[in-house]
Amino acid sequence: MLLKAIIIIVSIYLVITFVMLPIQYRYLIGIKEEQDKNNQSMREYYDQMPIQEEVLHGNTQLNPMFFLANFLAWLILKFQKKI
């Protein structure tokens, strides 16, 4: 019974991860494009970000439900040499 519950929870997490992966990928691409457009470093980009946007960004990047999707999106971008 416990094993069945764990398998279900892991399966749901993997489905969420694969649904969120393209969204996180586009989000990271968008951030990189905005930095390049404004000719800013990562630090300058975050320093000039309004607090509301910074909180939203933190939730998007650090939410445990999206952590694996965010990490995989980052790895894909790293291997594509876009970051």
PyMOL commands that set and color helices and strands:
alter all, ss='L'
color gray80, all
select helices_A, chain A and resi 2-38+42-47+51-62+67-79
alter helices_A, ss='H'
color red, helices_A
deselect
rebuild
show_as cartoon
